[in-house]
Amino acid sequence: MPLTIEDVDAAAVRIAGRTRPLTVLPTDRPDRWFAAEFLQHTGTFKARGAVNLLAAHQEAGGLPAAGVAIASGGNAGLACAWSAAEIGVPAAVFLPATAPPVKVAKLHTYGAHVVQVGDRYAQAAAAAREYIRATGALASHAYDDPLVAAGAGTLMQEILARTPGGVDTVVVSVGGGGLLAGLATVAAGHGVRVVAVEPVGSQAFAAALAAGEPVEVDVQSVAADALGATTATRLALDAAASGSVTSVLVDDAAIVAARRRLWEDHRLVVEHAAATAQAALDSGAYRPQPGERIVTVLCGANTDPSDLVGRPSS
C-alpha cells in the first residue's frame, strides 16, 4: 500500500523525544538552506525509521527475544543497532566486506552482532534472511518498509516547520528510496517539489521511473556505500506518482567536488551520499528558477574526514 500522511503522523508521535529535532542551517544565499540531518543520532536520517519500526512493533507486542536483524551498507545498520540498544533488545547487522571501516567500528560500540559477508549488499541481505529464518529475529529493511519510510518522512515535516519563509523545493539524495518516499508523501500535501538526486553509477530510482516498476541496476559509485541499492522501493514510485518529483543524475566527480566544497565553504563534514544532493545544485544538473526557495538535505556524516583536511606531511 502507498505511504500516507497518517503513517508519517503516527511515526512523528512514536519518535518524539527519541530523535534529535532537525536543525536548518542558513547558507550564504537568502533562498537556500541546509537540512542538517547529519546531526541526527547515529549520523544519519536512518535513526528516524529505525525508532519508528521498533516502537511500532514494541507497541504491538511483536519484538521477539532474538531481537532485530538487518542487512545494510552501514547507515541503516547503525540506526537499527542504536535503536535496539536504546530499548535493550539484541541487534544483528549484516554488511558487505566493503563497508567503510568507520561504520563497522561504530556498530561494535552499539553492541551489535556484526557479520560481514560478500562484497555487495545483496549478499549481506541473503545472509540476514537466513539468520532471521534460523533465529526468529524481527526483519528490518534499510529502506523497503512502510514504517521505515514513514519515520523518514518526519524529516519533511520538520523541514516545513523550521525553514523560515517557506519552501519551494527540497533536494535529496536517493539510494533505495525510503527517504524519498517519506519526503515526497509529505511534500505532495504542501505543494513542495522534491528533486531526487542519484549518482550516474547508482540510479535505481531513475531506472524504476523509466520502467514503471522497480528494476535491478548495476552499482558503481563513490557514494555506493550508502546509495548502493540495486533496486528502488515501490513506496518511492508510488509517492513520486502522487507529487512533484524530479529525477536528476550527477557523476562521481561532481559528488566529490560538492563534498569538498561543503567543507571548504561551510565547514560541514558529510559523506559522499549527502554531498550527492548538493552536487545537483553545484553542477547545474538541477537549475532552480530565480528566487526558488531550496532546502538541501544533508542526510549523513558517517565518513572519514581525513581526505578533507589535507594530506599528511611526508
C-alpha positions as CSV (number, residue, x, y, z in Angstrom):
1,M,0.0,0.0,0.0
2,P,1.2,3.5,-0.7
3,L,2.5,5.5,2.2
4,T,0.1,8.1,3.7
5,I,0.3,11.3,5.7
6,E,-1.4,9.4,8.5
7,D,1.6,6.9,8.5
8,V,4.0,9.8,8.9
9,D,1.9,11.5,11.6
10,A,1.9,8.3,13.6
11,A,5.7,8.0,13.2
12,A,6.1,11.5,14.5
13,V,4.3,10.6,17.7
14,R,6.4,7.5,18.2
15,I,9.8,9.1,17.6
16,A,9.0,12.3,19.6
17,G,11.7,12.8,22.2
18,R,13.7,9.9,21.0
19,T,15.3,11.5,17.9
20,R,17.0,14.9,17.6
21,P,14.9,17.7,16.2
22,L,16.2,18.9,12.8
23,T,18.5,21.9,12.6
24,V,18.0,24.0,9.5
25,L,21.1,26.0,8.6
26,P,21.2,29.2,6.5
27,T,23.7,29.3,3.7
28,D,25.4,32.3,2.0
29,R,22.3,32.8,-0.1
30,P,18.9,34.1,1.3
31,D,16.9,31.4,-0.7
32,R,19.0,28.4,0.2
33,W,19.2,26.3,3.4
34,F,20.7,23.0,4.6
35,A,18.7,20.5,6.5
36,A,21.5,19.3,8.8
37,E,20.2,15.8,9.3
38,F,23.8,14.6,9.6
39,L,23.5,15.8,13.2
40,Q,20.9,13.1,13.9
41,H,21.6,10.2,16.3
42,T,24.0,7.7,14.5
43,G,24.9,10.4,12.0
44,T,22.0,10.0,9.5
45,F,18.3,10.3,9.0
46,K,18.1,6.5,9.3
47,A,17.5,6.8,13.1
48,R,14.0,8.1,12.4
49,G,12.9,5.0,10.6
50,A,14.6,2.6,13.0
51,V,13.0,4.1,16.0
52,N,9.6,4.1,14.3
53,L,9.9,0.5,13.3
54,L,10.9,-0.9,16.7
55,A,8.5,1.3,18.6
56,A,5.6,0.2,16.4
57,H,6.5,-3.5,16.9
58,Q,7.0,-2.9,20.6
59,E,3.5,-1.3,20.9
60,A,2.1,-4.4,19.2
61,G,4.0,-6.8,21.4
62,G,5.9,-8.1,18.4
63,L,9.6,-7.8,19.4
64,P,11.0,-11.4,19.6
65,A,13.6,-12.5,22.1
66,A,16.1,-12.8,19.3
67,G,15.8,-9.1,18.7
68,V,16.1,-7.5,15.2
69,A,18.3,-8.2,12.2
70,I,19.1,-6.1,9.2
71,A,21.3,-6.0,6.1
72,S,22.9,-2.7,5.4
73,G,25.6,-0.8,3.7
74,G,26.3,0.7,7.1
75,N,24.0,3.6,7.9
76,A,20.7,1.7,8.3
77,G,22.6,-0.9,10.4
78,L,23.9,1.8,12.7
79,A,20.5,3.2,13.2
80,C,19.0,-0.2,13.8
81,A,21.7,-1.2,16.3
82,W,21.5,2.1,18.2
83,S,17.7,2.0,18.4
84,A,17.7,-1.6,19.6
85,A,20.3,-0.8,22.2
86,E,18.1,2.1,23.4
87,I,15.3,-0.3,24.3
88,G,17.5,-3.2,25.3
89,V,17.0,-5.7,22.6
90,P,19.7,-7.6,20.5
91,A,20.6,-6.5,17.0
92,A,22.4,-8.4,14.3
93,V,23.8,-6.3,11.4
94,F,24.9,-7.9,8.1
95,L,27.2,-5.8,5.9
96,P,29.3,-6.3,2.8
97,A,33.1,-6.7,3.5
98,T,33.5,-3.4,1.6
99,A,31.5,-1.4,4.2
100,P,33.5,1.6,5.4
101,P,35.6,0.8,8.5
102,V,34.3,3.9,10.3
103,K,30.8,2.5,10.1
104,V,31.8,-1.0,11.1
105,A,33.7,0.2,14.1
106,K,30.8,2.3,15.3
107,L,28.5,-0.7,15.0
108,H,30.5,-2.5,17.6
109,T,30.2,0.4,20.1
110,Y,26.4,-0.2,20.0
111,G,26.9,-3.8,21.0
112,A,25.6,-5.2,17.7
113,H,26.4,-8.7,16.4
114,V,28.2,-7.7,13.2
115,V,28.6,-10.0,10.3
116,Q,30.5,-9.0,7.1
117,V,29.9,-11.2,4.0
118,G,30.5,-10.8,0.3
119,D,31.2,-7.5,-1.5
120,R,27.7,-6.4,-2.3
121,Y,24.5,-5.5,-0.3
122,A,22.6,-8.4,-1.9
123,Q,25.0,-11.0,-0.4
124,A,24.6,-9.4,3.0
125,A,20.8,-9.4,2.6
126,A,20.8,-13.1,1.8
127,A,22.8,-13.8,4.9
128,A,20.5,-11.7,7.0
129,R,17.4,-13.6,5.7
130,E,19.0,-16.9,6.6
131,Y,19.7,-15.6,10.1
132,I,16.1,-14.4,10.5
133,R,14.8,-17.8,9.4
134,A,17.1,-19.6,11.9
135,T,16.5,-17.3,14.9
136,G,13.1,-15.8,14.5
137,A,14.5,-12.2,14.8
138,L,12.4,-9.3,13.6
139,A,13.4,-8.5,10.0
140,S,14.2,-4.8,9.4
141,H,14.9,-3.4,6.0
142,A,17.2,-0.5,5.2
143,Y,14.5,1.3,3.1
144,D,11.8,-1.0,1.7
145,D,9.4,-0.9,4.7
146,P,6.5,1.5,5.3
147,L,7.4,2.0,8.9
148,V,11.0,2.9,8.0
149,A,9.8,5.2,5.2
150,A,7.2,6.9,7.4
151,G,9.9,7.6,10.0
152,A,12.0,9.2,7.4
153,G,9.0,11.3,6.3
154,T,9.0,13.1,9.7
155,L,12.1,14.9,8.4
156,M,9.9,16.7,5.8
157,Q,7.5,17.7,8.5
158,E,10.4,19.3,10.4
159,I,11.8,21.0,7.3
160,L,8.4,22.7,6.7
161,A,8.1,23.7,10.3
162,R,11.7,25.1,10.7
163,T,12.6,26.8,7.4
164,P,11.9,30.5,7.6
165,G,9.6,31.9,4.9
166,G,8.5,28.6,3.4
167,V,10.0,26.0,1.0
168,D,9.5,25.6,-2.7
169,T,11.9,22.7,-3.3
170,V,13.7,20.0,-1.3
171,V,16.8,18.4,-2.9
172,V,17.6,14.9,-1.5
173,S,20.0,12.1,-2.3
174,V,18.4,8.7,-3.2
175,G,19.5,5.2,-2.7
176,G,16.8,2.7,-2.3
177,G,14.1,5.4,-1.9
178,G,12.9,5.1,1.6
179,L,13.7,8.7,2.5
180,L,12.4,9.9,-0.9
181,A,9.1,8.0,-0.3
182,G,8.6,9.7,3.1
183,L,9.6,13.2,1.9
184,A,7.5,13.1,-1.2
185,T,4.4,11.8,0.7
186,V,4.5,14.9,3.0
187,A,5.7,17.3,0.3
188,A,2.8,16.4,-2.0
189,G,0.3,17.8,0.5
190,H,2.2,21.1,0.7
191,G,2.9,21.8,-3.0
192,V,6.7,21.3,-2.5
193,R,8.8,19.9,-5.3
194,V,11.3,17.1,-4.4
195,V,14.4,16.8,-6.5
196,A,15.7,13.2,-6.3
197,V,19.4,13.0,-6.9
198,E,21.3,9.9,-7.7
199,P,24.9,9.1,-8.9
200,V,25.1,8.1,-12.5
201,G,26.6,4.8,-11.4
202,S,23.8,4.0,-8.9
203,Q,20.4,5.0,-10.3
204,A,17.9,2.5,-9.1
205,F,15.1,5.1,-8.7
206,A,15.6,6.7,-12.2
207,A,15.6,3.2,-13.7
208,A,12.4,2.4,-11.9
209,L,10.7,5.6,-13.1
210,A,11.7,4.7,-16.7
211,A,10.4,1.2,-16.4
212,G,7.3,2.0,-14.3
213,E,8.3,-0.6,-11.7
214,P,11.4,-1.5,-9.6
215,V,14.2,-3.0,-11.7
216,E,17.7,-4.2,-10.8
217,V,20.6,-2.0,-11.8
218,D,24.4,-2.3,-11.6
219,V,26.1,-0.1,-9.0
220,Q,29.4,1.6,-9.2
221,S,29.8,4.9,-7.4
222,V,31.9,6.7,-4.8
223,A,28.7,7.0,-2.9
224,A,27.7,3.4,-3.2
225,D,28.3,2.6,0.5
226,A,25.1,4.5,1.3
227,L,23.4,4.9,-2.2
228,G,24.2,1.4,-3.5
229,A,20.7,-0.1,-3.6
230,T,20.3,-2.3,-6.7
231,T,16.5,-1.8,-6.7
232,A,14.3,1.0,-5.5
233,T,11.3,0.5,-3.3
234,R,7.8,0.6,-4.8
235,L,7.0,3.1,-2.0
236,A,9.2,5.7,-3.7
237,L,7.5,5.2,-7.1
238,D,4.0,5.5,-5.5
239,A,5.0,8.7,-3.7
240,A,6.5,10.1,-6.8
241,A,3.3,9.5,-8.7
242,S,1.3,11.5,-6.3
243,G,3.5,14.5,-6.1
244,S,6.1,16.7,-7.9
245,V,9.3,14.7,-8.1
246,T,12.2,15.4,-10.4
247,S,14.8,12.8,-11.0
248,V,18.4,14.1,-11.5
249,L,21.7,12.3,-12.0
250,V,25.2,13.5,-11.1
251,D,28.6,12.0,-11.8
252,D,31.1,11.0,-9.1
253,A,33.4,13.9,-9.9
254,A,30.6,16.3,-9.1
255,I,29.9,14.4,-5.8
256,V,33.5,14.5,-4.7
257,A,33.7,18.2,-5.6
258,A,30.4,19.0,-3.7
259,R,31.6,17.2,-0.6
260,R,34.9,19.2,-0.6
261,R,33.0,22.5,-1.2
262,L,30.7,21.8,1.7
263,W,33.8,21.5,3.9
264,E,35.8,24.4,2.4
265,D,32.9,26.9,2.1
266,H,30.7,25.9,5.0
267,R,32.9,23.7,7.3
268,L,30.4,20.9,7.1
269,V,31.7,17.3,7.0
270,V,29.4,14.9,5.3
271,E,29.6,11.6,3.5
272,H,29.5,11.3,-0.3
273,A,25.9,10.2,-0.1
274,A,24.9,13.5,1.5
275,A,27.1,15.5,-0.9
276,T,25.2,13.9,-3.8
277,A,22.2,16.2,-3.2
278,Q,24.3,19.3,-3.2
279,A,26.1,18.2,-6.3
280,A,22.9,18.6,-8.3
281,L,22.9,22.3,-7.5
282,D,26.7,22.9,-7.7
283,S,27.0,21.1,-11.1
284,G,23.9,22.6,-12.7
285,A,22.2,19.2,-13.0
286,Y,19.3,20.9,-11.4
287,R,18.8,24.5,-12.3
288,P,16.4,26.4,-10.0
289,Q,14.2,29.3,-11.0
290,P,15.1,32.8,-9.8
291,G,14.1,33.1,-6.2
292,E,13.2,29.4,-5.8
293,R,13.5,28.6,-2.1
294,I,15.5,25.4,-1.7
295,V,16.4,23.2,1.2
296,T,19.2,20.6,0.5
297,V,19.0,17.6,2.8
298,L,22.5,16.7,4.1
299,C,21.5,13.2,5.1
300,G,24.6,11.7,6.7
301,A,28.1,12.2,8.0
302,N,29.5,8.7,8.7
303,T,32.7,9.3,6.9
304,D,36.4,9.6,7.4
305,P,37.2,13.3,7.2
306,S,41.0,12.9,6.8
307,D,40.8,13.5,3.0
308,L,39.1,16.9,3.5
309,V,41.7,18.4,5.8
310,G,44.7,18.0,3.6
311,R,47.2,15.2,3.1
312,P,49.6,14.2,5.9
313,S,53.1,15.6,5.5
314,S,55.7,13.2,4.3
